[in-house]
Amino acid sequence: MSRIMLAKVFTGRCVNGEAAVKCRAPCFVFICREYGTASEQDCDRAGAPRAADIAAKLRQEKEKPSKREVPVSAVQRRVSELKQFTQQLQSVHPNVFAKALFRSILYQDQNIIAINKPYGVPVYNTGGIRNSIAESLPILAKIINNTQRGSQLQLCYSLEKDTTGVLLLAQTEEASKRIQSLIKSHEMENKYMAVTAGIPVPSEGVIDIPIIEKEVTGPQHHFKMGLSPLYRPDEEGDGLTRVRAHRQAHNAVTQYRVVESSSGCSLVELQPVTGVKHQLRVHMALAMSSPILGDHKYAHWNKLAPQKLPEGVLRKLGLEQSKTRHLPLHLHVRQTILPGVRGHSDITVSCPLPKYFIATLKRLRISLPEKP
């Protein structure tokens, strides 16, 4: 085939829109320029797409969000961030975890240290958990005391894994015994903040109902802490009759006060006088019919299922019922007060609310509490 004939063949392919992209190949451009038959400008005028245009279009389509993506609400994003933060704390090296606790110190003297316990972190080590408060204490003690040997920190009590806020650590054996003694004599005050699904009535009072661990039978066999009342209604229904206390029941007393309520939810200040397992959660859910938001264990008695919320509350939270399982427990130790000894004044440690807690209050249009 002659060079002129070859040029005609390439010219025909260049004009064809389907194969016009091939005109940008280096060898073809050379032939086009040599014979002056079909240049790039000719291709553009013919309406054929350029490779650069095609690449730009592909990039734009790739950057566009998929039509199948489900919109994520603000609450879901917050919960996702919270879960991610917890997972990060469980995946980091113990030294990094201890440094995070060091940065969360709220108060420190020669006897005690108060830290802001993060959400989702257990106080004591459990199965499948890499980092816990107890396991990190030796490392945290070295950081606080500039890696000096012989320094120690001791846990004086425990908080639930999903509870946040003030947690006291003792730097000496004497301080540990003193705090434990104050707890037993009910002299140490812990003030909690909680968001409840429901409005307690009356708005202020004392809940004095013993608590006992009970077995829940059914498809999901499990155990829960439940109420063990000392009184039951009369047969006439116009009074109460005292009944014999169960031997395994624990006395449980909780002071409560509704700070503000809106949208069917409440911001409640709770002050436990006693320290029974799950006391605040049981009293609010079973005694006051106002379970703490995110308390999936005590939202239902006879089953284990995510907390069911009214439609109005779901709309305020921007959440579907099928997603309520992601709601974190809204229970926070806002303030701890230790009575002074030997003429010293009381020690008061306050802790700011977590970000997810504040975001929930804003969505429910409940004012943030005043600083303690």
C-alpha positions in Angstrom: 0.0 0.0 0.0 1.4 3.4 -1.0 1.9 6.2 1.5 -0.9 8.2 -0.2 -3.2 5.3 0.1 -2.3 4.7 3.7 -3.1 8.4 4.5 -6.5 7.9 3.0 -7.2 4.9 5.1 -6.2 6.8 8.3 -8.2 9.8 7.1 -11.3 7.8 6.8 -10.9 6.4 10.3 -10.3 9.9 11.7 -13.6 11.3 10.3 -15.5 8.3 11.7 -16.7 9.4 15.1 -16.5 6.0 16.6 -12.8 5.7 15.9 -11.9 9.4 16.2 -10.2 8.9 19.5 -7.5 6.9 17.8 -6.4 10.0 15.9 -4.6 11.1 19.0 -2.1 8.2 18.8 1.4 9.7 18.1 1.9 7.7 14.9 -1.3 8.8 13.4 -0.8 12.5 14.3 2.5 12.3 12.5 0.8 11.0 9.3 -2.0 13.5 9.6 0.4 16.4 9.9 2.6 15.1 7.1 -0.3 14.9 4.6 -2.5 17.6 6.0 -5.6 15.4 5.9 -7.2 15.3 9.4 -5.6 17.2 12.3 -6.8 17.4 15.9 -8.6 20.6 15.1 -10.4 18.8 12.3 -11.4 16.1 14.9 -12.7 18.7 17.3 -14.7 20.4 14.6 -16.2 17.1 13.6 -17.7 16.7 17.1 -15.5 13.8 18.1 -14.8 13.7 21.9 -11.2 14.3 23.0 -9.4 11.9 25.4 -8.9 14.7 27.9 -12.7 15.4 27.9 -13.5 11.7 28.4 -11.0 11.5 31.3 -12.5 14.6 32.9 -16.0 13.2 32.6 -15.0 9.9 34.1 -13.4 11.7 37.1 -16.6 13.7 37.6 -18.8 10.6 37.6 -16.4 8.9 40.0 -16.6 11.8 42.5 -20.4 12.0 42.4 -22.0 10.2 45.3 -23.8 7.0 44.5 -27.5 7.2 44.1 -27.9 4.2 46.3 -26.2 5.8 49.3 -28.5 6.2 52.3 -28.6 9.6 53.8 -26.9 9.7 57.2 -28.5 11.8 59.9 -26.5 14.0 62.2 -27.1 11.7 65.1 -25.9 8.7 63.1 -22.8 10.5 62.3 -22.2 11.4 65.9 -22.8 7.8 67.0 -20.5 6.6 64.3 -17.8 9.0 65.5 -18.3 7.9 69.0 -18.0 4.2 68.1 -14.9 5.0 66.1 -13.3 6.8 69.0 -14.0 3.9 71.3 -12.6 1.4 68.8 -9.5 3.5 68.5 -9.0 3.5 72.2 -9.3 -0.3 72.1 -6.9 -0.7 69.2 -4.1 1.6 70.3 -1.0 0.6 72.2 -1.4 0.6 76.0 1.1 3.4 76.2 -1.0 5.6 73.9 -4.1 4.7 75.9 -2.4 5.7 79.1 -1.3 9.0 77.6 -5.0 9.7 76.6 -6.0 9.1 80.2 -3.2 11.5 81.4 -4.6 14.2 79.1 -8.0 13.7 80.7 -6.9 14.4 84.3 -9.4 16.8 86.0 -7.8 17.1 89.4 -4.5 16.0 91.1 -2.9 16.3 94.6 -0.6 14.1 96.6 -3.4 11.7 97.5 -5.9 11.4 94.7 -6.2 11.9 91.0 -9.5 12.4 89.1 -9.8 11.5 85.4 -12.6 12.0 82.9 -13.5 8.4 82.1 -14.1 8.0 78.4 -17.2 6.3 76.9 -17.1 2.6 76.2 -13.9 1.9 78.2 -14.3 -0.7 81.0 -12.8 0.0 84.4 -11.7 -3.6 84.8 -10.4 -5.9 82.1 -13.0 -8.2 80.4 -12.8 -10.8 77.7 -11.9 -9.5 74.3 -10.9 -6.0 75.6 -7.4 -4.8 75.1 -7.4 -1.6 77.1 -9.0 -0.9 80.5 -8.5 1.6 83.2 -7.1 -1.0 85.7 -4.6 -2.4 83.2 -3.3 1.1 82.3 -2.7 2.3 85.9 1.0 1.2 86.1 1.8 3.1 82.9 -0.3 6.1 83.9 1.5 6.2 87.3 4.9 6.4 85.5 3.8 9.2 83.3 2.5 11.2 86.2 5.6 10.7 88.3 8.1 11.1 85.5 8.8 7.4 85.1 9.8 7.0 88.8 9.7 3.5 90.0 7.6 2.5 93.0 4.8 4.9 92.1 1.3 3.4 92.1 -2.3 4.2 91.5 -5.3 2.3 92.9 -8.9 2.1 91.9 -11.3 2.9 94.8 -14.6 2.0 93.0 -15.9 1.2 89.6 -18.1 2.8 86.9 -20.0 1.0 84.2 -18.3 0.7 80.8 -20.6 3.1 79.0 -20.8 5.7 81.8 -18.6 8.8 81.4 -17.3 11.4 83.8 -15.4 11.7 87.1 -13.4 8.7 88.3 -11.2 8.9 91.3 -7.8 7.2 91.6 -5.8 7.0 94.9 -2.1 7.6 94.9 -1.6 6.0 98.3 -3.0 3.1 100.2 -4.2 5.4 102.9 -6.1 7.6 100.4 -7.7 4.5 98.9 -9.0 3.3 102.3 -10.3 6.7 103.1 -12.3 7.0 99.9 -13.7 3.5 100.3 -14.7 4.4 103.9 -16.5 7.5 102.6 -18.4 5.5 100.1 -19.6 3.0 102.7 -20.7 5.7 105.0 -22.4 7.5 102.1 -20.4 10.7 102.7 -18.9 11.0 99.2 -21.3 12.6 96.8 -21.6 11.7 93.2 -23.9 13.8 91.0 -24.9 12.4 87.7 -26.5 13.9 84.6 -28.8 11.7 82.5 -31.1 12.2 79.6 -34.3 10.1 80.0 -36.9 9.0 77.5 -39.9 10.2 79.4 -40.6 12.8 82.1 -40.4 11.6 85.7 -43.4 12.5 87.9 -43.1 14.0 90.4 -40.3 16.2 89.1 -38.3 15.8 92.2 -38.0 13.2 95.0 -36.3 10.2 96.5 -36.6 6.6 95.1 -36.3 4.1 98.0 -36.9 0.7 96.5 -34.5 -2.3 97.0 -32.9 -3.9 94.0 -32.4 -7.6 93.4 -30.9 -9.7 90.5 -33.6 -11.6 88.8 -33.7 -14.3 86.1 -35.7 -13.5 83.0 -36.9 -16.6 81.2 -38.1 -16.8 77.6 -36.5 -17.0 74.2 -33.5 -14.9 75.4 -32.7 -16.3 78.8 -30.8 -13.7 80.8 -30.4 -12.0 84.2 -31.2 -8.4 85.1 -31.3 -6.2 88.2 -34.9 -5.6 89.2 -37.1 -4.0 91.8 -37.9 -5.7 95.1 -40.5 -3.5 96.7 -41.2 -3.5 100.4 -44.8 -2.5 99.9 -47.7 -3.8 97.8 -51.2 -2.3 97.2 -54.0 -3.3 99.6 -56.7 -5.5 98.3 -59.1 -2.6 98.4 -56.5 -0.6 96.4 -56.6 2.4 98.7 -53.4 1.9 100.6 -50.1 0.0 100.9 -49.1 -3.0 102.9 -45.5 -3.7 103.9 -44.2 -7.0 102.8 -41.2 -9.0 104.0 -37.9 -8.0 102.4 -36.2 -10.5 100.2 -33.0 -11.8 101.7 -30.9 -11.2 98.6 -32.3 -7.7 97.9 -30.1 -4.7 98.3 -31.3 -1.4 99.8 -31.2 1.2 97.0 -31.9 5.0 97.4 -31.6 7.6 94.7 -32.3 11.3 94.8 -33.5 12.8 91.6 -34.4 16.2 90.1 -35.7 17.1 86.7 -33.6 20.0 85.5 -35.6 20.6 82.2 -37.8 18.6 79.9 -38.8 19.0 76.2 -39.9 16.8 73.3 -40.9 14.0 75.7 -37.4 13.7 77.2 -35.8 15.1 80.3 -32.4 16.2 81.6 -32.3 14.7 85.1 -29.8 15.2 87.9 -29.3 11.9 89.8 -27.6 11.4 93.1 -27.2 7.8 94.4 -27.2 7.5 98.1 -26.3 3.8 97.9 -24.2 2.0 95.3 -26.1 -1.0 94.0 -25.3 -2.4 90.6 -27.2 -0.6 87.8 -29.1 1.3 90.5 -29.7 4.5 88.5 -30.7 2.7 85.4 -33.1 0.4 87.2 -34.7 3.1 89.3 -35.3 5.4 86.3 -36.6 2.7 84.0 -38.6 0.5 86.3 -39.6 2.8 89.2 -40.1 6.1 87.2 -41.0 4.6 83.8 -38.4 7.0 82.3 -35.4 4.9 81.1 -32.1 6.6 80.4 -31.6 7.3 76.7 -29.5 4.6 75.2 -30.2 2.1 78.0 -31.0 -0.9 75.8 -30.8 -3.4 78.7 -33.6 -1.9 80.9 -35.7 -0.4 78.2 -37.6 -3.7 78.1 -37.9 -6.2 81.0 -38.7 -9.5 79.3 -36.4 -9.3 76.3 -33.0 -8.0 75.0 -33.7 -5.5 72.3 -32.8 -1.9 71.2 -34.6 0.8 73.1 -37.9 1.8 71.5 -38.6 5.5 71.3 -41.7 7.5 70.6 -42.0 8.9 67.0 -41.7 12.4 68.2 -38.4 11.7 69.9 -37.1 9.9 66.9 -37.9 12.9 64.7 -36.1 15.2 67.1 -33.1 12.9 67.1 -33.2 12.4 63.3 -33.1 8.7 63.9 -35.1 5.7 62.6 -36.3 3.1 65.1 -34.1 0.5 63.4 -31.0 2.6 64.3 -31.7 3.2 68.0 -29.3 0.4 68.9 -26.5 2.9 68.1 -27.6 5.4 70.7 -25.0 5.6 73.5 -26.0 5.6 77.2 -26.6 9.1 78.3 -25.3 8.8 81.9 -22.4 11.1 83.1 -20.8 11.7 86.4 -20.9 15.5 86.4 -19.5 16.2 89.9 -17.8 14.4 92.8 -17.5 15.9 96.3 -15.2 14.6 99.0 -15.6 16.0 102.5 -12.5 17.7 103.9 -10.5 16.2 106.8 -8.5 17.8 109.6 -9.8 21.3 108.9 -9.3 21.1 105.1 -12.1 22.2 102.8 -14.1 19.8 100.7 -12.6 18.6 97.4 -15.0 19.2 94.5 -14.2 17.8 91.0 -16.4 18.7 88.1 -16.4 17.3 84.6 -17.8 18.7 81.3 -20.5 16.8 79.4 -19.4 14.6 76.5 -19.9 16.0 73.0 -22.5 13.4 72.1 -24.4 14.3 75.2 -24.4 18.0 74.4 -25.5 17.3 70.8 -28.4 15.3 72.0 -29.6 18.1 74.3 -29.4 20.6 71.4 -31.5 18.3 69.2 -34.1 17.9 71.9 -34.0 21.7 72.5 -33.1 21.2 76.1 -30.9 23.9 77.6 -27.4 23.0 78.7 -27.1 22.8 82.5 -25.3 25.5 84.3 -21.8 24.8 85.3 -21.7 23.2 88.8 
